[in-house]
Structures are given as C-alpha cells and as structure tokens.
Amino acid sequence: MTIGVMIIGYGTRNGNLEQILQTQVRRLRCRGWEHVEAAYFRVSEPTIPDALAKLVREGVDEVIALPYYIAEGKLTKIFIPEKLGMAALDCSEVEVGGKKITVRLAPAFGYDKALTSIILDRIADAGGDLESGIIIIGHGTKHESLSNMRIVKLNAERLRRIGYRNVEYSFNEFCDPPIKECLDRLERNGAKKIVAVPLFVAMGLHLGTEITEQLGIPDYSKGGDVTINGRTIPLAYTRPVEDDPRITDLLDKTVRESF
C-alpha cells in the first residue's frame, strides 16, 4: 500500500501560510514520506481536489489529510471533507481519476500540549516570565462546538497551573472577552510587561492589522508601549505557531498512527 500525505491550509493573499506549509512538506518528505503535498481550501494553490489528483497520479492507495488548523469548525467538519469527496468524516472511500482510494481525515491540532509548549517558548523569546501579564489571543468561532474558544481557554488555564499569575485569553472576533477588556484587567492586576501570544497558525491580515489595532500597537509590529488606564506598559507581540518543529513532530506522529 502506498501512502500519500496532504497538509491542508485555508489559503492566503497576504500571509505566510504557503511558506509554512511548504516547509512542513519538505520536513515530512525528509522523514521518509515520499508522497506529500500541500493544499488549500481557497485562494492559494493547489486546491484540495488538484492535490488529491496529483497524489493519485503518483500511485497512492491511501491519503492521510492533515488540517493545518488550531481547532475544529465548519471547515474541518464540513467544507474540507466535501472538497476531499468524503462521504464520512474520519475515513471514506473516494474515487479520483477512475481509481478508488481511502482518505483519512485527521483532526486539527486541538488539545495537544505541543501548542502550550510553543506558547511558553514564545513568551520566553519575548522576554516574558511568570510575573508578566500574558494574553493568549484566538480567532474566535461561530461553530456550535466552540472548539477554538475552548482550546484558547485551555491553554490559558495550563499557563496558570504552571505558575503564571496574570493570564488572560481573548479573541479577535465572534467570542468574548474582547482584547481591550483583557488588557484592562492585566493593567489593573499590576502587569509591568505584557506578552500577547496569537494562537494562530500563520501571519495574515487578522494578526497584522486587526489584532494589532486592538492591542494599540503598529501594524505588523513586534509590539511597543501601550497606554492602559493612564499607565504606559511595554507590550511584546509574538509570532504565531507557524512552522514550529513541534508541529512537524505532531504531523509525523499523526500519519504514523493512522494505519
């Protein structure tokens, strides 16, 4: 049986998602997975059907599809399975180019502790510590599972259990609490430095302009001084998850455990 791997992202016009996925494709190939392709739900190319067809032309019998997403939602539960031609969510027989293959759809990163480990390193790299005010920022969701909200909240709770004393979680849209409300609480709790960590997979307009505006820092910046309740506080704005090697490990492990 010949295995194919597809790493699926949303797509981007203004971000670095394509570079991130290509990095992960190269890494997985160097880990022994010969047939690996990146694919995108929209905007970027190749599309999911095109990447699937390419894998079939290479002779694969089974495809493991890996959503490059923080959390489950309509995209991973409905739209991506539709693009893959799947009749069932987790595993389905699909006909591509006259050949029947098996497609297995893995879950999003979700509750894996690798995300928490990445957050901790982002805090350290930004000069933060256990005394810093920390705000973990998610995209937010309208999906009934509220998966994105739960995962962002969970990671904030993990930091508190480790010993961080001043931790908040917030969202760019759809969910509460809003970013400015959390900044207010961090200031009132005495934060002398704030580290904002976006729990996103890649840079883009959300991180580069929308969230920076709410944080009160320049667009596409690493942070700056912000004034909250009349007090000026240095705020460091970290990179998202991107192509962190721990995500490579997670992808590799998911493929190996899929059969």
Long-range contacts (C-beta under 8 A, 24 or more apart in sequence): 1-61, 1-62, 1-259, 2-35, 2-58, 2-59, 2-60, 2-61, 2-62, 3-33, 3-35, 3-60, 3-61, 3-62, 3-63, 3-64, 3-255, 3-259, 4-35, 4-36, 4-37, 4-55, 4-56, 4-58, 4-60, 4-62, 4-63, 4-64, 5-33, 5-35, 5-36, 5-37, 5-63, 5-64, 5-66, 5-251, 5-255, 6-36, 6-37, 6-38, 6-39, 6-48, 6-51, 6-52, 6-55, 6-63, 6-64, 6-65, 6-66, 7-36, 7-37, 7-38, 7-39, 7-66, 7-68, 7-251, 8-38, 8-39, 8-40, 8-41, 8-48, 8-65, 8-66, 8-67, 8-68, 8-80, 9-38, 9-39, 9-40, 9-41, 9-44, 9-68, 9-69, 9-201, 9-202, 10-40, 10-41, 10-42, 10-43, 10-69, 10-75, 11-40, 11-41, 11-42, 11-43, 11-44, 12-43, 12-44, 12-202, 12-204, 13-43, 14-204, 14-205, 14-208, 15-202, 15-203, 15-204, 15-205, 15-207, 15-208, 16-202, 16-203, 16-204, 16-242, 17-44, 17-68, 17-201, 17-202, 17-204, 18-44, 19-243, 20-68, 20-201, 20-202, 20-242, 20-243, 21-68, 23-243, 24-68, 24-243, 24-247, 24-248, 24-251, 27-245, 27-248, 28-248, 28-251, 28-252, 28-255, 31-248, 31-252, 33-252, 33-255, 35-59, 35-60, 41-75, 41-79, 41-80, 41-83, 47-83, 48-80, 48-83, 48-84, 49-83, 49-85, 52-84, 52-85, 52-94, 52-96, 52-103, 53-96, 53-97, 56-96, 56-97, 56-99, 56-101, 57-97, 60-101, 61-101, 61-102, 62-101, 62-102, 62-103, 62-104, 62-259, 63-101, 63-102, 63-103, 63-104, 64-104, 64-106, 64-254, 64-255, 64-258, 64-259, 65-103, 65-104, 65-105, 65-106, 66-106, 66-251, 66-254, 66-255, 67-105, 67-106, 67-107, 67-108, 68-201, 69-108, 69-109, 69-201, 70-108, 70-109, 70-110, 70-115, 70-138, 70-139, 70-148, 70-151, 70-199, 70-200, 70-201, 70-241, 71-108, 71-109, 71-110, 71-138, 71-141, 71-147, 71-148, 71-150, 71-151, 72-107, 72-108, 72-110, 72-143, 72-145, 72-147, 73-141, 73-143, 73-145, 73-147, 73-148, 74-143, 76-105, 76-107, 76-108, 77-143, 77-145, 80-105, 81-105, 104-258, 104-259, 106-254, 106-255, 106-258, 108-147, 109-241, 109-247, 109-250, 110-147, 110-151, 111-151, 111-154, 112-250, 113-158, 114-244, 114-246, 114-247, 114-249, 114-250, 115-151, 115-155, 115-199, 115-241, 116-155, 116-158, 116-159, 117-246, 118-241, 118-244, 118-246, 118-247, 119-155, 119-159, 119-197, 119-199, 120-159, 120-162, 122-195, 122-197, 122-238, 122-239, 123-195, 123-197, 123-238, 125-238, 126-195, 126-223, 126-236, 126-237, 126-238, 127-193, 127-195, 127-236, 128-193, 128-195, 128-236, 130-162, 130-163, 130-164, 130-165, 131-165, 131-166, 131-192, 132-164, 132-166, 132-191, 132-192, 132-193, 132-194, 132-195, 133-166, 133-167, 133-168, 133-186, 133-187, 133-189, 133-191, 133-192, 133-193, 133-194, 133-195, 133-233, 134-159, 134-164, 134-166, 134-167, 134-168, 134-194, 134-195, 134-197, 135-167, 135-168, 135-169, 135-170, 135-179, 135-182, 135-183, 135-186, 135-194, 135-195, 135-196, 135-197, 136-167, 136-168, 136-169, 136-170, 136-197, 136-199, 137-169, 137-170, 137-171, 137-172, 137-179, 137-196, 137-197, 137-198, 137-199, 137-200, 137-211, 138-169, 138-170, 138-171, 138-172, 138-175, 138-199, 138-200, 139-171, 139-172, 139-173, 139-174, 139-200, 139-206, 140-171, 140-172, 140-173, 140-174, 140-175, 141-174, 141-175, 142-174, 146-175, 148-175, 149-175, 151-199, 152-199, 155-199, 166-190, 166-191, 172-206, 172-210, 172-211, 172-214, 173-210, 178-214, 179-211, 179-214, 179-215, 180-214, 183-215, 183-216, 183-226, 183-228, 184-228, 184-229, 186-228, 187-228, 187-229, 187-231, 187-233, 188-229, 191-233, 192-233, 193-233, 193-234, 193-235, 193-236, 194-226, 194-233, 194-234, 194-235, 194-236, 195-235, 195-236, 195-238, 196-223, 196-235, 196-236, 196-237, 196-238, 197-238, 198-237, 198-238, 198-239, 198-240, 199-240, 199-241, 200-240, 200-241, 201-240, 201-241, 201-242, 202-240, 202-241, 202-242, 203-239, 203-240, 203-242, 207-240, 212-237
